[in-house]
Amino acid sequence: MHNISLLLPYLPPWHWPQFHAHFALRAVPGLECLTPDSYSRSFQLAGASGWLRVTPLPGQNALELRCCSAAPVALETLQQRVRRMFDLDAEPQAIAAHLSGDALLAPLLQRNPGLRLPVAFDPFEQAVRAIVGQQVTVKAAVTIVGRLVQRLGTPLHLPGCPGVAALFPNPQAIATADLSGIGMPGKRVQSLQQFAARIADGSLQLNLDDGSAALIERLCALPGIGPWTAEYIALRAFGEADAFPASDLGLLKAPLWGAGGIDARRLKARAEAWRPWRAYAAAHLWHNYSGG
């Protein structure tokens, strides 16, 4: 058994309640587990599988990362993934200085200076969540993803992390499974399985090697994946700082726009001034929409 504990430092401000709320709303039973002061999940990385737990350290600008695995873990990759997940390498002062140039955004940044971008641990998992989440509530999407994990996830038998019992299903498993009764319309099941098949056979690369615009183009070429889903994957799967799903309901209906909201075309035009930090502007708008 391999047990590891590491410190992951960051530049303040950084706000644990934002990340806790984000992951708590989306936590899939068996895959993830939260307490008031920790986030745990299973992982599979370069042939090693196990669980990890992240805990904020009071009085220190650092998180503690603990992990347990049956085989040695690629530690540098694991650290990079977790740092990206909790957005520990952001430049809060530079982002705030730029976005505060917008008179409507400035008060949001003053109220919540520590807001960052919560990102998924695994890009494929996040892409599946985004496809499943099309036109349904977050709660409904979590229920369906939970069924995928129950049906297709590999059990994880490692001590020390109650509540974390399975790995997320791999692309081949999702592509070839019978997903009848999973709770999605047939067309969306088809889109999900075609996407998973393309990842499984290597004909679709889920990375930012050619930049986010190229990834978004690759995704939009697939049946059932439109600009919102592709932009959301770039933002939540990779922490792409300038990704911006302009048609997102939460962005369009954020209270700062007033009673009528704003339309996607005008929002997209306004957001040009927020480059290269549009995803952080989105984080503040979502927080505003949810009552933060």
LOVEXMAR-494418 format. One line per 2 residues: number of its first residue (from 1); for each residue x, y, z of N, C-alpha, C. Coordinates in nm, 2 decimals, m for minus. Each point is the difference from the previous one (the first is absolute). Layout:
NUM	X Y Z X Y Z X Y Z ~ ... .
# end
This chain:
1	0.08 m0.12 0.00 m0.08 0.12 0.00 0.09 0.12 0.00 ~ m0.04 0.10 m0.08 0.08 0.12 m0.01 m0.08 0.12 0.06 .
3	0.05 0.06 0.11 m0.07 0.12 0.06 0.09 0.12 m0.01 ~ m0.06 0.11 m0.05 0.08 0.12 m0.02 m0.07 0.12 0.06 .
5	0.07 0.09 0.05 m0.05 0.13 0.05 0.09 0.11 m0.05 ~ m0.07 0.11 m0.06 0.08 0.11 m0.06 m0.07 0.13 0.04 .
7	0.08 0.11 m0.01 m0.06 0.13 0.02 0.00 0.07 m0.14 ~ m0.12 0.06 m0.03 m0.02 0.07 m0.13 m0.02 0.15 0.03 .
9	0.10 0.08 m0.01 m0.01 0.15 0.03 m0.07 0.07 m0.11 ~ m0.06 0.12 0.04 m0.06 0.09 m0.10 0.01 0.14 0.05 .
11	m0.02 0.09 m0.10 0.00 0.15 0.03 m0.14 0.04 0.05 ~ m0.02 0.06 0.12 m0.13 0.05 0.03 m0.04 0.12 m0.08 .
13	m0.13 0.03 0.00 m0.11 m0.07 0.07 m0.05 m0.12 m0.08 ~ m0.04 m0.10 0.08 m0.06 m0.12 m0.05 m0.11 m0.04 0.10 .
15	m0.11 m0.05 m0.05 m0.12 m0.01 0.08 m0.05 m0.15 0.00 ~ 0.03 m0.07 0.11 m0.05 m0.14 0.01 m0.15 m0.02 m0.02 .
17	m0.08 0.09 0.07 m0.15 m0.02 m0.02 m0.04 0.00 m0.14 ~ 0.06 0.07 m0.09 m0.04 0.00 m0.14 0.02 m0.14 m0.06 .
19	0.12 m0.06 0.02 0.03 m0.13 m0.05 m0.09 m0.11 0.07 ~ m0.02 0.01 0.13 m0.08 m0.10 0.07 m0.14 0.01 m0.06 .
21	m0.06 0.12 m0.02 m0.13 0.00 m0.05 m0.01 m0.05 m0.14 ~ 0.10 0.03 m0.08 0.00 m0.05 m0.14 0.00 m0.15 m0.01 .
23	0.09 m0.06 0.08 0.02 m0.15 m0.01 m0.12 m0.07 0.08 ~ m0.05 0.06 0.10 m0.11 m0.06 0.08 m0.12 m0.01 m0.09 .
25	m0.03 0.10 m0.08 m0.12 0.00 m0.08 0.01 m0.11 m0.11 ~ 0.12 m0.03 m0.04 0.03 m0.09 m0.11 0.05 m0.14 0.04 .
27	0.02 m0.02 0.13 0.06 m0.13 0.05 m0.08 m0.12 m0.04 ~ 0.06 m0.10 m0.06 m0.06 m0.12 m0.04 0.03 m0.11 0.11 .
29	m0.11 m0.05 0.06 0.02 m0.10 0.11 0.09 m0.12 m0.05 ~ 0.09 m0.04 0.08 0.09 m0.11 m0.03 0.13 0.04 m0.07 .
31	m0.01 0.11 m0.07 0.11 0.06 m0.07 0.07 0.11 0.08 ~ m0.08 0.08 0.07 0.05 0.12 0.07 m0.07 0.00 0.14 .
33	0.07 0.07 0.09 m0.05 0.01 0.14 0.05 0.13 0.06 ~ m0.09 0.08 0.06 0.04 0.12 0.06 m0.04 0.00 0.15 .
35	0.09 0.07 0.08 m0.04 0.04 0.13 0.02 0.15 0.00 ~ m0.04 0.07 0.11 0.01 0.15 0.00 0.14 0.05 m0.03 .
37	0.11 m0.08 0.03 0.13 0.04 m0.02 0.09 m0.09 m0.09 ~ m0.07 m0.08 m0.08 0.08 m0.09 m0.09 m0.08 m0.04 m0.12 .
39	0.08 m0.03 m0.11 m0.06 m0.05 m0.12 0.08 m0.13 m0.04 ~ m0.07 m0.11 m0.02 0.07 m0.13 m0.03 m0.06 m0.05 m0.13 .
41	0.08 m0.08 m0.08 m0.06 m0.06 m0.11 0.10 m0.12 m0.04 ~ m0.05 m0.09 m0.09 0.08 m0.10 m0.06 0.07 0.06 m0.12 .
43	0.11 m0.06 m0.04 0.07 0.04 m0.12 0.07 m0.12 m0.07 ~ 0.02 0.02 m0.13 0.08 m0.09 m0.08 0.10 0.08 m0.08 .
45	0.13 m0.03 0.01 0.10 0.08 m0.07 0.11 m0.08 m0.04 ~ 0.03 m0.01 m0.13 0.11 m0.07 m0.05 0.02 m0.14 0.06 .
47	m0.12 m0.07 0.00 0.01 m0.14 0.05 m0.02 m0.02 0.15 ~ 0.01 0.11 0.08 m0.02 m0.01 0.14 m0.13 0.05 0.04 .
49	m0.07 m0.07 0.09 m0.13 0.05 0.05 0.00 0.01 0.15 ~ m0.08 0.09 0.05 0.00 0.02 0.15 m0.10 0.10 0.03 .
51	0.01 0.06 0.12 m0.08 0.11 0.05 0.09 0.12 0.04 ~ m0.05 0.12 m0.01 0.07 0.11 0.05 m0.09 0.09 0.09 .
53	0.06 0.07 0.09 m0.08 0.09 0.08 0.07 0.13 0.01 ~ m0.08 0.11 m0.01 0.06 0.14 0.00 m0.07 0.07 0.12 .
55	0.09 0.06 0.08 m0.05 0.07 0.12 0.07 0.14 0.01 ~ m0.08 0.11 0.02 0.06 0.13 0.02 0.07 0.00 0.13 .
57	0.11 0.07 0.01 0.07 0.01 0.13 m0.02 0.14 0.06 ~ m0.07 0.01 0.11 m0.03 0.13 0.07 0.13 0.08 0.03 .
59	0.01 0.12 m0.04 0.11 0.08 0.04 0.12 m0.01 m0.10 ~ m0.02 m0.09 m0.10 0.11 m0.02 m0.10 m0.06 0.02 m0.14 .
61	0.08 0.06 m0.09 m0.05 0.01 m0.14 0.04 m0.13 m0.07 ~ m0.06 m0.11 0.04 0.03 m0.13 m0.06 m0.11 m0.10 0.03 .
63	m0.01 m0.09 m0.09 m0.09 m0.12 0.02 0.09 m0.12 0.03 ~ m0.05 m0.09 0.08 0.06 m0.13 0.02 m0.06 m0.10 m0.10 .
65	0.08 m0.07 m0.07 m0.04 m0.11 m0.09 0.05 m0.13 0.05 ~ m0.10 m0.09 0.03 0.04 m0.13 0.04 m0.05 m0.10 m0.10 .
67	0.08 m0.10 m0.03 m0.06 m0.10 m0.10 0.05 m0.14 0.04 ~ m0.08 m0.10 m0.03 0.03 m0.14 0.02 m0.03 m0.08 m0.12 .
69	0.10 m0.08 m0.04 m0.01 m0.08 m0.12 0.06 m0.13 0.01 ~ m0.04 m0.10 m0.08 0.06 m0.13 0.01 0.13 m0.01 m0.08 .
71	0.02 0.09 m0.09 0.13 0.01 m0.08 0.06 0.14 0.01 ~ 0.13 0.01 m0.03 0.06 0.14 0.00 m0.07 0.09 m0.09 .
73	m0.02 0.13 0.04 m0.08 0.10 m0.07 0.10 0.09 m0.07 ~ m0.03 0.05 m0.12 0.08 0.11 m0.06 m0.03 0.13 0.07 .
75	0.08 0.02 0.10 m0.03 0.11 0.10 m0.01 0.14 m0.06 ~ 0.09 0.03 m0.10 0.00 0.13 m0.06 m0.13 0.02 m0.07 .
77	m0.05 m0.10 m0.08 m0.12 0.01 m0.07 m0.12 0.02 0.10 ~ 0.00 m0.08 0.11 m0.10 0.01 0.10 m0.01 0.14 0.06 .
79	0.12 0.05 0.03 0.00 0.14 0.06 m0.05 0.10 m0.10 ~ 0.04 m0.01 m0.13 m0.05 0.09 m0.10 m0.15 0.00 m0.02 .
81	m0.06 m0.13 0.00 m0.14 m0.01 m0.01 m0.07 0.06 0.12 ~ 0.05 m0.02 0.12 m0.07 0.06 0.12 0.02 0.15 0.01 .
83	0.11 0.05 m0.04 0.03 0.14 0.00 m0.10 0.07 m0.10 ~ m0.02 m0.07 m0.12 m0.09 0.06 m0.10 m0.15 m0.01 0.05 .
85	m0.03 m0.11 0.07 m0.13 m0.02 0.05 m0.05 0.11 0.09 ~ 0.10 0.04 0.09 m0.03 0.10 0.10 0.06 0.14 m0.04 .
87	0.04 0.01 m0.12 0.05 0.13 m0.06 0.10 0.07 0.08 ~ 0.10 m0.08 0.04 0.10 0.05 0.10 0.11 0.09 m0.07 .
89	0.00 0.00 m0.13 0.11 0.07 m0.07 m0.05 0.13 m0.07 ~ m0.13 0.04 0.04 m0.05 0.12 m0.06 0.08 0.13 0.05 .
91	m0.02 0.11 m0.07 0.06 0.12 0.03 m0.11 0.10 0.05 ~ m0.04 m0.01 0.12 m0.13 0.07 0.04 0.02 0.16 m0.02 .
93	0.11 0.05 0.03 0.02 0.15 m0.01 m0.02 0.04 m0.15 ~ 0.07 m0.07 m0.09 m0.01 0.04 m0.14 m0.14 m0.02 m0.06 .
95	m0.07 m0.10 0.04 m0.13 m0.03 m0.05 m0.10 0.11 0.06 ~ 0.02 0.03 0.12 m0.09 0.10 0.07 0.02 0.14 m0.07 .
97	0.13 0.03 m0.02 0.04 0.13 m0.05 m0.07 0.02 m0.14 ~ 0.00 m0.11 m0.08 m0.05 0.01 m0.14 m0.15 0.01 0.00 .
99	m0.07 m0.09 0.07 m0.14 m0.01 0.00 m0.07 0.12 0.07 ~ 0.07 0.06 0.10 m0.06 0.11 0.07 m0.01 0.12 m0.09 .
101	0.05 0.00 m0.12 m0.02 0.11 m0.10 m0.14 0.00 m0.05 ~ m0.08 m0.10 0.02 m0.14 0.00 m0.03 m0.08 0.05 0.12 .
103	m0.07 0.11 m0.02 m0.07 0.06 0.12 m0.10 m0.10 0.06 ~ m0.07 m0.08 m0.08 m0.09 m0.10 0.06 0.06 m0.11 0.07 .
105	0.12 m0.05 m0.05 0.07 m0.11 0.07 0.07 0.04 0.12 ~ 0.05 0.13 0.00 0.09 0.04 0.11 m0.06 m0.03 0.14 .
107	m0.13 0.03 0.03 m0.05 m0.03 0.13 0.00 m0.15 0.04 ~ m0.02 m0.08 m0.11 0.00 m0.15 0.03 0.14 m0.04 0.04 .
109	0.10 0.06 m0.06 0.14 m0.04 0.03 0.04 0.05 0.14 ~ m0.05 0.12 0.04 0.02 0.05 0.13 m0.06 m0.09 0.11 .
111	m0.12 m0.04 m0.03 m0.07 m0.09 0.10 0.06 m0.13 0.01 ~ 0.05 m0.06 m0.11 0.05 m0.14 0.00 0.14 m0.01 m0.06 .
113	0.10 0.06 0.06 0.13 0.01 m0.06 0.07 m0.14 m0.02 ~ m0.05 m0.10 0.08 0.07 m0.13 m0.01 m0.06 m0.10 m0.10 .
115	m0.11 0.05 m0.08 m0.06 m0.10 m0.09 0.10 m0.04 m0.11 ~ m0.01 m0.14 m0.02 0.09 m0.05 m0.11 m0.08 m0.10 m0.08 .
117	0.07 m0.09 m0.07 m0.07 m0.09 m0.09 0.01 m0.15 0.05 ~ m0.10 m0.05 0.06 0.00 m0.14 0.03 0.00 m0.08 m0.13 .
119	0.09 m0.10 m0.01 0.02 m0.08 m0.12 m0.01 m0.15 0.03 ~ m0.04 m0.08 m0.09 m0.01 m0.15 0.02 0.14 m0.06 0.02 .
121	0.01 m0.11 0.07 0.12 m0.08 0.01 0.04 m0.06 m0.14 ~ m0.10 m0.05 m0.07 0.03 m0.07 m0.13 m0.08 0.06 m0.11 .
123	0.06 0.04 m0.11 m0.07 0.06 m0.11 m0.11 m0.09 m0.07 ~ 0.03 m0.13 m0.01 m0.11 m0.09 m0.06 m0.12 0.00 0.09 .
125	0.02 m0.02 0.13 m0.11 0.00 0.10 m0.08 0.13 m0.01 ~ 0.07 0.12 m0.01 m0.07 0.12 m0.01 m0.08 0.01 m0.13 .
127	0.06 m0.05 m0.11 m0.07 0.01 m0.13 m0.13 m0.09 0.00 ~ 0.01 m0.11 0.07 m0.12 m0.09 0.02 m0.11 0.08 0.08 .
129	0.05 0.06 0.11 m0.10 0.08 0.08 m0.06 0.11 m0.08 ~ 0.07 0.07 m0.09 m0.05 0.11 m0.08 m0.10 m0.05 m0.10 .
131	0.02 m0.11 m0.06 m0.09 m0.06 m0.10 m0.13 m0.05 0.07 ~ 0.02 m0.07 0.11 m0.12 m0.04 0.08 m0.08 0.12 0.05 .
133	0.07 0.11 0.03 m0.06 0.11 0.06 m0.07 0.10 m0.09 ~ 0.00 m0.03 m0.13 m0.07 0.08 m0.10 m0.15 0.01 0.03 .
135	m0.05 0.12 0.02 m0.15 0.03 0.02 m0.06 m0.07 0.12 ~ 0.08 m0.04 0.10 m0.06 m0.05 0.12 0.07 0.07 0.12 .
137	m0.06 m0.01 0.12 0.06 0.07 0.12 0.13 m0.08 0.04 ~ 0.08 0.07 0.08 0.12 m0.06 0.05 m0.04 m0.13 0.08 .
139	m0.10 0.01 0.08 m0.04 m0.11 0.08 m0.04 m0.12 m0.08 ~ m0.07 0.02 m0.11 m0.04 m0.11 m0.09 0.12 m0.06 m0.07 .
141	0.09 0.09 m0.04 0.13 m0.05 m0.06 0.08 m0.09 0.09 ~ 0.01 0.04 0.13 0.07 m0.07 0.10 m0.06 m0.14 0.02 .
143	m0.13 m0.01 0.00 m0.07 m0.12 0.01 0.03 m0.10 m0.11 ~ 0.00 0.05 m0.12 0.03 m0.08 m0.12 0.15 m0.05 0.00 .
145	0.09 0.10 0.03 0.14 m0.04 0.01 0.02 m0.10 0.11 ~ m0.07 0.01 0.11 0.00 m0.10 0.11 m0.04 m0.14 m0.05 .
147	m0.10 0.00 m0.09 m0.04 m0.13 m0.06 0.11 m0.06 m0.09 ~ 0.07 0.09 m0.07 0.11 m0.05 m0.08 0.11 m0.06 0.08 .
149	0.03 0.07 0.11 0.11 m0.05 0.09 m0.05 m0.14 0.07 ~ m0.12 m0.01 0.04 m0.05 m0.12 0.06 0.00 m0.12 m0.10 .
151	m0.04 0.03 m0.12 m0.01 m0.11 m0.10 0.14 m0.04 m0.06 ~ 0.08 0.10 m0.02 0.12 m0.02 m0.08 0.14 0.03 0.07 .
153	m0.01 0.06 0.11 0.13 0.03 0.07 0.06 m0.12 0.07 ~ 0.13 0.00 m0.01 0.08 m0.11 0.06 0.00 0.02 0.15 .
155	m0.03 m0.10 0.09 0.01 0.02 0.14 0.14 0.03 0.05 ~ 0.01 0.08 0.10 0.13 0.03 0.06 0.00 m0.05 0.14 .
157	0.10 m0.09 0.03 0.00 m0.06 0.13 0.13 0.05 0.07 ~ 0.00 0.12 0.05 0.11 0.05 0.08 m0.05 0.06 0.13 .
159	0.07 m0.03 0.11 m0.05 0.05 0.13 0.03 0.15 0.02 ~ m0.07 0.06 0.10 0.04 0.14 0.04 m0.09 0.11 m0.06 .
161	m0.09 m0.04 m0.09 m0.08 0.11 m0.06 m0.14 m0.05 m0.01 ~ m0.08 0.00 0.11 m0.14 m0.04 m0.01 m0.08 0.08 m0.10 .
163	m0.08 m0.06 m0.08 m0.09 0.08 m0.09 0.06 0.01 m0.14 ~ 0.13 m0.04 m0.02 0.06 m0.01 m0.13 0.02 m0.14 m0.03 .
165	m0.08 m0.05 m0.10 0.00 m0.15 m0.02 0.01 m0.04 m0.14 ~ 0.01 0.09 m0.10 0.00 m0.04 m0.14 0.08 0.11 m0.08 .
167	0.06 m0.05 m0.11 0.06 0.09 m0.10 m0.10 0.04 m0.11 ~ 0.02 0.12 m0.06 m0.08 0.04 m0.10 0.01 m0.10 m0.12 .
169	m0.11 m0.03 m0.07 0.01 m0.09 m0.12 0.09 0.05 m0.11 ~ 0.07 m0.09 m0.06 0.09 0.04 m0.11 m0.07 0.02 m0.13 .
171	0.06 0.06 m0.10 m0.07 0.03 m0.12 m0.06 m0.12 m0.07 ~ 0.08 m0.11 0.00 m0.05 m0.13 m0.07 m0.13 m0.05 0.07 .
173	0.00 0.00 0.13 m0.11 m0.05 0.08 m0.13 0.08 m0.04 ~ 0.01 0.14 m0.01 m0.11 0.08 m0.03 m0.05 m0.02 m0.14 .
175	0.10 m0.01 m0.09 m0.03 m0.01 m0.15 m0.08 m0.13 m0.03 ~ 0.03 m0.11 0.07 m0.05 m0.13 m0.03 m0.12 m0.05 0.09 .
177	m0.03 0.08 0.10 m0.10 m0.05 0.10 m0.14 0.02 m0.05 ~ m0.09 m0.08 0.05 m0.14 0.01 m0.02 m0.05 0.11 0.10 .
179	m0.03 0.12 m0.05 m0.04 0.11 0.09 m0.15 0.02 0.00 ~ m0.08 m0.10 m0.04 m0.14 0.02 0.01 m0.04 0.02 0.15 .
181	m0.10 0.08 0.02 m0.05 0.03 0.13 0.09 0.09 0.09 ~ 0.11 0.06 m0.06 0.09 0.08 0.07 m0.06 0.13 0.04 .
183	m0.11 0.04 m0.08 m0.06 0.13 0.04 0.02 0.11 m0.10 ~ 0.06 m0.03 m0.12 0.03 0.10 m0.10 m0.08 m0.03 m0.13 .
185	m0.03 0.11 m0.07 m0.07 m0.03 m0.13 0.10 m0.08 m0.09 ~ m0.06 m0.08 m0.09 0.08 m0.08 m0.09 0.11 0.07 m0.08 .
187	m0.04 0.12 m0.05 0.10 0.08 m0.08 0.12 0.04 0.09 ~ m0.02 0.03 0.12 0.11 0.04 0.09 0.09 m0.12 0.03 .
189	m0.07 m0.11 0.03 0.08 m0.13 0.02 0.09 m0.03 m0.12 ~ m0.06 0.02 m0.12 0.08 m0.02 m0.12 0.12 0.09 m0.01 .
191	m0.03 0.13 0.03 0.11 0.10 0.00 0.11 m0.04 0.10 ~ m0.04 m0.04 0.12 0.10 m0.04 0.10 0.08 m0.12 m0.04 .
193	m0.07 m0.10 m0.06 0.08 m0.12 m0.04 0.09 0.02 m0.12 ~ m0.05 0.09 m0.09 0.09 0.03 m0.11 0.12 0.08 0.04 .
195	m0.02 0.09 0.09 0.12 0.07 0.06 0.09 m0.09 0.07 ~ m0.05 m0.09 0.09 0.08 m0.09 0.07 0.08 m0.10 m0.09 .
197	m0.07 m0.04 m0.11 0.07 m0.09 m0.10 0.11 0.07 m0.07 ~ m0.01 0.13 m0.03 0.10 0.07 m0.06 0.12 0.02 0.09 .
199	m0.02 0.02 0.13 0.11 0.01 0.10 0.06 m0.14 0.01 ~ m0.08 m0.10 0.01 0.06 m0.14 0.02 0.09 m0.04 m0.12 .
201	m0.04 0.03 m0.12 0.08 m0.04 m0.11 0.11 0.09 m0.04 ~ 0.01 0.12 0.07 0.11 0.09 m0.02 m0.03 0.10 m0.12 .
203	m0.11 m0.01 m0.06 m0.03 0.09 m0.12 m0.04 0.14 0.05 ~ m0.03 0.02 0.13 m0.02 0.13 0.05 0.09 0.03 0.12 .
205	0.08 0.10 m0.01 0.09 0.04 0.11 m0.06 0.10 0.09 ~ m0.01 m0.03 0.13 m0.06 0.09 0.10 0.12 0.07 0.07 .
207	0.05 0.11 m0.07 0.11 0.07 0.06 0.01 0.14 m0.06 ~ 0.08 0.09 0.06 0.02 0.14 m0.05 0.13 0.01 m0.08 .
209	0.05 m0.10 m0.05 0.13 0.01 m0.06 0.00 0.10 m0.12 ~ m0.11 0.01 m0.07 m0.01 0.09 m0.11 m0.08 0.13 0.04 .
211	m0.02 0.01 0.13 m0.08 0.12 0.05 m0.15 m0.03 0.02 ~ m0.06 0.08 0.07 m0.14 m0.03 0.04 m0.10 0.01 m0.12 .
213	0.04 0.10 m0.09 m0.09 0.02 m0.12 m0.01 m0.13 m0.09 ~ 0.12 m0.07 m0.01 0.00 m0.12 m0.08 m0.07 m0.11 0.07 .
215	0.01 m0.01 0.14 m0.08 m0.10 0.07 m0.15 0.02 m0.02 ~ m0.04 0.13 0.02 m0.14 0.03 m0.02 m0.05 m0.03 m0.13 .
217	0.08 0.02 m0.11 m0.04 m0.03 m0.13 m0.01 m0.16 m0.02 ~ 0.09 m0.07 0.06 m0.01 m0.15 m0.01 m0.12 m0.05 0.07 .
219	m0.04 0.06 0.11 m0.12 m0.05 0.08 m0.12 0.04 m0.08 ~ m0.01 0.12 m0.05 m0.12 0.05 m0.07 m0.03 m0.08 m0.13 .
221	0.11 m0.07 m0.05 m0.02 m0.08 m0.12 m0.07 m0.13 0.03 ~ m0.02 m0.04 0.13 m0.06 m0.12 0.04 m0.15 0.02 0.01 .
223	m0.08 m0.11 m0.03 m0.15 0.02 0.01 m0.04 0.02 0.14 ~ m0.09 0.10 0.02 m0.06 0.02 0.13 0.09 0.09 0.09 .
225	0.11 0.05 m0.05 0.09 0.09 0.08 0.00 0.13 m0.06 ~ m0.06 0.10 0.07 0.00 0.14 m0.06 0.10 0.09 0.07 .
227	0.00 0.13 m0.03 0.09 0.09 0.06 0.00 0.01 0.15 ~ m0.12 0.00 0.06 0.00 0.00 0.15 0.07 m0.11 0.06 .
229	m0.03 m0.13 m0.04 0.07 m0.11 0.05 0.15 0.00 m0.02 ~ 0.04 0.04 m0.12 0.14 0.00 m0.03 0.08 0.11 0.08 .
231	m0.06 0.12 0.02 0.06 0.10 0.08 0.00 m0.04 0.14 ~ m0.10 m0.06 0.05 m0.01 m0.04 0.14 0.10 m0.11 0.03 .
233	0.03 m0.09 m0.10 0.10 m0.10 0.02 0.14 0.06 0.01 ~ 0.02 0.10 m0.09 0.13 0.07 0.01 0.02 0.07 0.13 .
235	m0.10 0.06 0.05 0.01 0.07 0.13 0.01 m0.10 0.12 ~ m0.09 m0.10 0.01 0.00 m0.08 0.12 0.09 m0.12 m0.01 .
237	0.04 m0.04 m0.12 0.09 m0.12 m0.01 0.14 0.04 0.00 ~ 0.03 0.12 m0.04 0.14 0.04 m0.01 0.04 0.13 0.07 .
239	m0.11 0.07 0.05 0.03 0.13 0.07 0.05 0.11 m0.10 ~ m0.05 m0.01 m0.13 0.04 0.09 m0.10 m0.05 0.14 0.04 .
241	0.09 0.09 0.03 m0.03 0.13 0.06 m0.09 0.09 m0.08 ~ 0.00 m0.02 m0.14 m0.08 0.09 m0.08 m0.12 m0.07 m0.06 .
243	m0.03 m0.13 0.04 m0.12 m0.06 m0.05 m0.12 0.07 0.05 ~ m0.11 0.01 m0.08 m0.11 0.08 0.04 m0.13 m0.06 m0.07 .
245	m0.08 m0.08 0.07 m0.12 m0.05 m0.06 m0.11 0.11 0.00 ~ 0.00 0.08 m0.10 m0.08 0.13 0.00 m0.15 m0.03 0.01 .
247	m0.05 m0.12 m0.05 m0.14 m0.03 0.01 m0.05 m0.06 0.13 ~ 0.09 m0.01 0.10 m0.03 m0.06 0.12 m0.11 0.08 0.08 .
249	m0.10 m0.07 0.04 m0.12 0.07 0.07 0.04 0.08 0.12 ~ 0.09 m0.05 0.08 0.05 0.07 0.12 0.07 0.13 m0.03 .
251	0.08 0.00 m0.11 0.07 0.12 m0.04 m0.10 0.10 m0.06 ~ m0.10 m0.04 m0.07 m0.10 0.09 m0.06 m0.09 0.06 0.10 .
253	m0.03 m0.08 0.11 m0.10 0.05 0.09 0.06 0.05 0.13 ~ 0.13 0.02 0.01 0.06 0.05 0.12 m0.07 0.13 0.04 .
255	m0.03 0.02 0.13 m0.07 0.12 0.05 0.07 0.13 m0.04 ~ 0.13 0.00 m0.02 0.06 0.13 m0.03 m0.04 0.06 m0.13 .
257	m0.06 m0.08 m0.09 m0.05 0.05 m0.13 m0.14 0.07 0.01 ~ m0.06 m0.01 0.12 m0.13 0.05 0.02 m0.11 m0.10 m0.03 .
259	m0.13 0.04 0.01 m0.11 m0.09 0.00 m0.01 m0.08 m0.14 ~ 0.04 0.06 m0.11 m0.02 m0.06 m0.13 0.12 m0.09 m0.04 .
261	0.11 0.00 0.08 0.11 m0.08 m0.04 0.07 0.06 m0.12 ~ 0.08 m0.08 m0.07 0.07 0.05 m0.12 m0.01 m0.11 m0.10 .
263	0.01 0.02 m0.13 0.00 m0.11 m0.10 0.14 m0.04 m0.03 ~ 0.01 m0.12 m0.06 0.14 m0.06 m0.02 0.08 0.09 m0.09 .
265	m0.06 0.05 m0.10 0.08 0.08 m0.10 0.06 0.12 0.07 ~ m0.08 0.08 0.08 0.06 0.11 0.07 0.10 m0.04 0.11 .
267	m0.03 m0.11 0.07 0.10 m0.04 0.10 0.13 m0.04 m0.07 ~ m0.01 m0.07 m0.11 0.13 m0.04 m0.07 0.08 0.13 m0.04 .
269	m0.07 0.10 m0.05 0.06 0.12 m0.04 0.07 0.07 0.12 ~ m0.08 0.01 0.11 0.05 0.07 0.12 0.12 m0.08 0.06 .
271	0.00 m0.13 m0.01 0.11 m0.08 0.06 0.13 0.01 m0.08 ~ 0.00 0.06 m0.12 0.12 0.01 m0.07 0.10 0.09 0.08 .
273	m0.05 0.09 0.08 0.09 0.09 0.08 0.06 m0.08 0.12 ~ m0.06 m0.11 0.03 0.05 m0.08 0.12 0.11 m0.10 m0.04 .
275	0.03 m0.01 m0.13 0.11 m0.09 m0.04 0.13 0.05 0.07 ~ 0.09 m0.09 0.04 0.00 m0.15 m0.02 m0.05 m0.07 0.13 .
277	m0.09 0.07 0.07 m0.05 m0.06 0.13 m0.15 m0.02 0.00 ~ m0.06 m0.03 m0.12 m0.14 m0.01 0.00 m0.06 m0.11 0.09 .
279	0.07 m0.11 0.02 m0.05 m0.10 0.09 m0.01 0.04 0.14 ~ 0.09 0.09 0.04 m0.01 0.06 0.14 m0.12 0.10 0.01 .
281	m0.03 0.07 m0.11 m0.12 0.08 0.00 m0.12 m0.09 0.01 ~ 0.00 m0.11 m0.07 m0.11 m0.10 0.01 m0.02 m0.05 0.14 .
283	0.11 m0.02 0.07 0.00 m0.05 0.14 m0.08 0.10 0.09 ~ 0.03 0.13 m0.02 m0.06 0.10 0.08 m0.15 0.02 m0.04 .
285	m0.03 m0.01 m0.13 m0.14 0.00 m0.04 m0.08 m0.11 0.05 ~ 0.05 m0.12 0.00 m0.06 m0.12 0.06 m0.03 0.02 0.15 .
287	0.10 0.05 0.06 m0.01 0.02 0.15 m0.11 0.10 0.03 ~ m0.01 0.11 m0.09 m0.10 0.10 0.01 m0.14 m0.06 m0.02 .
289	m0.01 m0.09 m0.10 m0.12 m0.07 m0.04 m0.05 m0.09 0.12 ~ 0.09 m0.07 0.06 m0.04 m0.09 0.11 m0.02 0.07 0.13 .
291	0.00 0.13 0.00 m0.03 0.08 0.13 0.12 0.03 0.08 ~ 0.12 m0.02 m0.06 0.13 0.03 0.08 0.03 0.15 m0.01 .
# end
